[in-house]
Amino acid sequence: MCVIINIEKGQFPKYQTLKEAEILNAHGGSIAWLQSGKINYQRGITAKKIQNLIDKRLKPNKVKTAIIHFRIASVGTINKDLCHPFPISEKVESKLKVEDSKHDVLFHNGTVSEWRTMLIDSLQKFTGQIPKGELSDSRVIAFLLNRHGTDLIKDSQFNKFSILTKKGIVKFGSWVKVDKNECSNDYFVKTNEHESYLNKFWGLGNETTPKSFDKKQKGKNSKSLKVYKTLKGNIKSRLKKFIKTQQDKEYYHLCKNDFYVTDDEIEANLNEGLSMIEVYDLFESSYGNRNQWINGDFMPSWEKEQQDNDYLSIQEWNDKYGYVERDY
């Protein structure tokens, strides 16, 4: 799950916050800002580059409004072209650096599993062409917002959308406060429980991330760094000792699909002695079952569980929905 950080009244996050968000969402950072009534943005950059822009351009020019995004690739490949934001326009161009954008720009946190169906329905009802290049759910939503307006996302709950306009930021979905900024989630924020888990099961003492292993302490911590990298890279193999039966596997996949939790979160509960079924029940009590959300008033129908048609080939897609001309 990505993260969006909204900046209003010139209250920029600390660099440590940016780094923590990047560590958990490492597939490309970006920033858009409003300067003298003009929308500017850069995509596919690091937290360090974002901080440099804040220090050397935004703060000196008294920029008060900006949006920062760090991506984790849930739909689409790891590709700078799929980093946010996306211009809300007919072509949804994938330029990495834009000054004085002609269009409002969209940031998204979450997954719209029905994006293919939504795209096809729109093109069948109203003529148009699919934007060139690789698509993701977020890029398609920007395309559809240009065609149908923000009513499309006004009831969003699970998905979070933040749009930078020339008048400021327009937000959709539920938001949380991290320091002085509204964010789409706070999963990236380190807590005492998080550090306790890392200390107990990764054996890193108080050094919970690679940034603690600086040059001055390289020799002292090299063994711990090796442990960190090895264990983090092999978490799926560590889960094998808990997931032994077919039922365990089914509930593991249900946890991943229904609640978008990480393997780390699953393992933390398994290490406490819970079975996979009990872990699922725990997440359900915390987050609510997504099937119940769909049938209730909590989110629009397009925010439902991943459907098989997300994996259809072009031919299967055309056979199921009718031919749609694709402009590549």
LINWO-V40980 format. One record per residue. N is the residue number from 0. RES is the residue in three letters. SS is DSSP state (helix for helix, strand for strand, loop for the rest). OMEGA is omega in degrees with one decimal (NA if undefined). BURIAL is 1 if it has 24 or more other ideal C-beta (glycine too) atoms within 12 Angstrom, else 0. Layout:
# LINWO-V40980
N;RES;SS;OMEGA;BURIAL, N;RES;SS;OMEGA;BURIAL
This chain:
# LINWO-V40980
0;MET;loop;-179.9;1, 1;CYS;loop;172.7;1, 2;VAL;strand;174.7;1, 3;ILE;strand;175.5;1, 4;ILE;strand;179.9;1, 5;ASN;strand;178.7;1, 6;ILE;strand;177.4;1, 7;GLU;loop;-179.5;1, 8;LYS;loop;174.7;0, 9;GLY;loop;-178.3;0, 10;GLN;loop;-176.6;0, 11;PHE;loop;178.8;1, 12;PRO;loop;176.1;1, 13;LYS;loop;178.5;0, 14;TYR;helix;178.5;0, 15;GLN;helix;177.9;0, 16;THR;helix;178.5;1, 17;LEU;helix;-179.1;1, 18;LYS;helix;179.6;1, 19;GLU;helix;177.4;1, 20;ALA;helix;-179.5;1, 21;GLU;helix;-179.2;1, 22;ILE;helix;-178.1;1, 23;LEU;helix;-178.0;1, 24;ASN;loop;-163.7;1, 25;ALA;loop;-174.3;1, 26;HIS;loop;173.5;1, 27;GLY;loop;177.6;1, 28;GLY;strand;179.8;1, 29;SER;strand;176.6;1, 30;ILE;strand;172.6;1, 31;ALA;strand;-178.1;1, 32;TRP;strand;-178.6;1, 33;LEU;strand;-177.5;1, 34;GLN;strand;-179.4;1, 35;SER;loop;178.5;0, 36;GLY;loop;-178.7;0, 37;LYS;strand;178.6;0, 38;ILE;strand;177.4;1, 39;ASN;strand;176.6;1, 40;TYR;strand;172.6;1, 41;GLN;strand;-174.7;1, 42;ARG;strand;175.6;1, 43;GLY;strand;-178.3;1, 44;ILE;strand;-176.6;1, 45;THR;loop;176.1;1, 46;ALA;helix;179.2;1, 47;LYS;helix;178.3;0, 48;LYS;helix;177.3;1, 49;ILE;helix;179.0;1, 50;GLN;helix;177.8;1, 51;ASN;helix;178.0;0, 52;LEU;helix;179.2;1, 53;ILE;helix;-174.9;1, 54;ASP;helix;-170.8;0, 55;LYS;helix;-178.0;0, 56;ARG;helix;-171.9;0, 57;LEU;helix;-178.8;1, 58;LYS;loop;177.8;0, 59;PRO;loop;179.6;0, 60;ASN;loop;176.1;0, 61;LYS;loop;176.0;0, 62;VAL;loop;-177.3;1, 63;LYS;loop;-171.6;0, 64;THR;strand;179.8;1, 65;ALA;strand;175.3;1, 66;ILE;strand;177.8;1, 67;ILE;strand;-178.6;1, 68;HIS;strand;170.3;1, 69;PHE;strand;-171.1;1, 70;ARG;loop;163.2;1, 71;ILE;loop;-169.5;1, 72;ALA;loop;175.5;1, 73;SER;loop;174.9;1, 74;VAL;loop;-176.9;1, 75;GLY;loop;-175.6;1, 76;THR;loop;172.1;0, 77;ILE;loop;-167.6;0, 78;ASN;loop;-180.0;0, 79;LYS;helix;-179.4;1, 80;ASP;helix;-179.9;1, 81;LEU;helix;173.2;1, 82;CYS;loop;-178.8;1, 83;HIS;loop;3.0;1, 84;PRO;loop;175.3;1, 85;PHE;strand;176.4;1, 86;PRO;strand;178.7;1, 87;ILE;loop;-171.3;1, 88;SER;loop;-178.7;1, 89;GLU;loop;-175.8;0, 90;LYS;loop;-177.6;0, 91;VAL;loop;-175.4;1, 92;GLU;loop;-173.2;1, 93;SER;loop;177.7;1, 94;LYS;loop;-176.0;1, 95;LEU;loop;-179.2;0, 96;LYS;strand;-177.5;0, 97;VAL;strand;172.9;1, 98;GLU;loop;179.1;0, 99;ASP;loop;179.6;0, 100;SER;loop;177.3;1, 101;LYS;loop;-173.2;0, 102;HIS;loop;166.1;1, 103;ASP;loop;-176.9;1, 104;VAL;strand;-173.2;1, 105;LEU;strand;168.9;1, 106;PHE;strand;-174.6;1, 107;HIS;strand;172.6;1, 108;ASN;strand;-178.4;1, 109;GLY;loop;178.6;1, 110;THR;loop;173.6;1, 111;VAL;loop;-172.3;1, 112;SER;loop;-177.0;1, 113;GLU;loop;-172.8;1, 114;TRP;helix;179.0;1, 115;ARG;helix;180.0;1, 116;THR;helix;179.3;1, 117;MET;helix;179.5;1, 118;LEU;helix;-178.9;1, 119;ILE;helix;179.9;1, 120;ASP;helix;-179.2;0, 121;SER;helix;-177.4;1, 122;LEU;helix;176.4;1, 123;GLN;helix;-179.1;0, 124;LYS;helix;-177.8;0, 125;PHE;loop;-177.1;0, 126;THR;loop;179.1;0, 127;GLY;loop;-179.2;1, 128;GLN;loop;175.8;0, 129;ILE;loop;178.1;1, 130;PRO;loop;179.7;1, 131;LYS;loop;176.8;0, 132;GLY;loop;-177.6;1, 133;GLU;loop;-178.8;0, 134;LEU;loop;168.4;1, 135;SER;loop;178.9;1, 136;ASP;helix;-177.7;1, 137;SER;helix;179.6;1, 138;ARG;helix;178.3;1, 139;VAL;helix;178.3;1, 140;ILE;helix;176.8;1, 141;ALA;helix;177.4;1, 142;PHE;helix;-177.4;1, 143;LEU;helix;176.9;1, 144;LEU;helix;177.0;1, 145;ASN;helix;-177.6;1, 146;ARG;helix;-168.7;1, 147;HIS;helix;179.3;0, 148;GLY;loop;-173.2;0, 149;THR;helix;173.7;1, 150;ASP;helix;-179.9;0, 151;LEU;helix;-173.7;1, 152;ILE;loop;-171.3;1, 153;LYS;loop;-178.5;0, 154;ASP;loop;-176.2;0, 155;SER;loop;175.9;1, 156;GLN;loop;-178.0;1, 157;PHE;loop;175.2;1, 158;ASN;loop;177.8;1, 159;LYS;strand;178.8;1, 160;PHE;strand;176.8;1, 161;SER;strand;-176.8;1, 162;ILE;strand;175.3;1, 163;LEU;strand;177.4;1, 164;THR;strand;179.4;1, 165;LYS;loop;176.8;0, 166;LYS;loop;180.0;0, 167;GLY;strand;-175.4;0, 168;ILE;strand;173.5;1, 169;VAL;strand;-173.6;1, 170;LYS;strand;176.5;1, 171;PHE;strand;-178.1;1, 172;GLY;loop;-179.6;1, 173;SER;loop;-172.5;0, 174;TRP;loop;178.3;1, 175;VAL;strand;-179.4;0, 176;LYS;strand;171.9;0, 177;VAL;strand;-171.4;1, 178;ASP;loop;-176.0;0, 179;LYS;loop;-174.9;0, 180;ASN;strand;170.9;1, 181;GLU;strand;-177.5;1, 182;CYS;strand;-179.1;1, 183;SER;loop;173.6;1, 184;ASN;loop;177.4;1, 185;ASP;loop;-178.8;1, 186;TYR;loop;-175.9;1, 187;PHE;loop;-176.5;1, 188;VAL;loop;179.2;1, 189;LYS;loop;178.3;1, 190;THR;loop;177.6;0, 191;ASN;helix;179.0;0, 192;GLU;helix;179.2;0, 193;HIS;helix;-179.4;1, 194;GLU;helix;178.5;0, 195;SER;helix;178.9;0, 196;TYR;helix;-179.3;0, 197;LEU;helix;-179.6;1, 198;ASN;helix;-174.7;0, 199;LYS;helix;-171.2;0, 200;PHE;helix;177.8;1, 201;TRP;helix;176.5;1, 202;GLY;loop;-176.6;0, 203;LEU;loop;-175.9;1, 204;GLY;loop;178.3;0, 205;ASN;loop;-176.3;0, 206;GLU;loop;-169.7;1, 207;THR;loop;179.9;1, 208;THR;loop;-178.6;1, 209;PRO;helix;-176.7;1, 210;LYS;helix;178.7;0, 211;SER;helix;-174.5;1, 212;PHE;loop;-178.5;1, 213;ASP;loop;-174.2;0, 214;LYS;helix;-177.2;0, 215;LYS;helix;-176.2;0, 216;GLN;helix;-175.0;0, 217;LYS;helix;-178.1;0, 218;GLY;helix;-177.5;0, 219;LYS;helix;-171.4;0, 220;ASN;helix;-174.5;1, 221;SER;helix;179.8;0, 222;LYS;helix;179.0;0, 223;SER;helix;178.5;1, 224;LEU;helix;178.0;1, 225;LYS;helix;177.9;0, 226;VAL;helix;-179.4;0, 227;TYR;helix;-177.3;1, 228;LYS;helix;-177.6;0, 229;THR;helix;-177.2;0, 230;LEU;helix;-179.5;0, 231;LYS;helix;-178.2;1, 232;GLY;helix;-174.7;0, 233;ASN;loop;-176.7;0, 234;ILE;helix;179.4;1, 235;LYS;helix;178.7;0, 236;SER;helix;178.5;0, 237;ARG;helix;179.4;0, 238;LEU;helix;-176.2;1, 239;LYS;loop;-178.3;0, 240;LYS;loop;178.1;0, 241;PHE;loop;-174.1;1, 242;ILE;loop;-172.2;1, 243;LYS;loop;-176.6;0, 244;THR;loop;176.8;0, 245;GLN;helix;178.0;0, 246;GLN;helix;176.0;0, 247;ASP;helix;-179.6;1, 248;LYS;helix;-179.3;0, 249;GLU;helix;-178.9;0, 250;TYR;helix;173.5;1, 251;TYR;helix;-179.5;1, 252;HIS;helix;175.7;0, 253;LEU;helix;177.2;1, 254;CYS;helix;-178.1;1, 255;LYS;helix;-174.1;1, 256;ASN;helix;-175.1;1, 257;ASP;helix;-170.5;1, 258;PHE;helix;-179.9;1, 259;TYR;loop;177.7;1, 260;VAL;loop;-179.8;1, 261;THR;loop;175.1;1, 262;ASP;helix;178.2;1, 263;ASP;helix;-179.4;1, 264;GLU;helix;178.8;1, 265;ILE;helix;-177.4;1, 266;GLU;helix;-179.8;1, 267;ALA;helix;-179.9;1, 268;ASN;helix;176.8;1, 269;LEU;helix;178.7;1, 270;ASN;loop;176.2;0, 271;GLU;loop;176.3;0, 272;GLY;loop;179.3;0, 273;LEU;loop;172.3;0, 274;SER;loop;179.6;0, 275;MET;helix;178.1;1, 276;ILE;helix;179.5;0, 277;GLU;helix;176.8;0, 278;VAL;helix;177.8;1, 279;TYR;helix;-179.7;1, 280;ASP;helix;179.6;0, 281;LEU;helix;178.7;1, 282;PHE;helix;179.9;1, 283;GLU;helix;179.1;0, 284;SER;helix;-179.5;0, 285;SER;helix;-171.9;0, 286;TYR;helix;-173.5;0, 287;GLY;loop;-179.0;0, 288;ASN;loop;-176.3;0, 289;ARG;helix;177.0;1, 290;ASN;helix;176.8;0, 291;GLN;helix;178.0;0, 292;TRP;helix;-176.8;1, 293;ILE;helix;-177.2;0, 294;ASN;helix;-179.0;0, 295;GLY;loop;-176.8;0, 296;ASP;loop;-170.6;0, 297;PHE;loop;179.8;0, 298;MET;loop;179.4;1, 299;PRO;loop;-172.6;1, 300;SER;helix;-177.5;0, 301;TRP;helix;178.1;1, 302;GLU;helix;-174.8;1, 303;LYS;loop;-174.1;1, 304;GLU;loop;-178.8;1, 305;GLN;loop;-178.0;1, 306;GLN;loop;-179.4;0, 307;ASP;helix;-175.7;0, 308;ASN;helix;172.3;0, 309;ASP;helix;-175.8;1, 310;TYR;helix;-179.7;0, 311;LEU;loop;171.3;0, 312;SER;loop;179.2;0, 313;ILE;helix;-179.0;0, 314;GLN;helix;178.4;0, 315;GLU;helix;178.4;0, 316;TRP;helix;-179.4;0, 317;ASN;helix;179.9;0, 318;ASP;helix;-175.5;0, 319;LYS;helix;-171.9;0, 320;TYR;helix;-173.8;0, 321;GLY;loop;-174.2;0, 322;TYR;loop;174.1;0, 323;VAL;loop;-179.1;1, 324;GLU;loop;-178.1;0, 325;ARG;loop;-176.1;0, 326;ASP;loop;180.0;0, 327;TYR;loop;NA;0
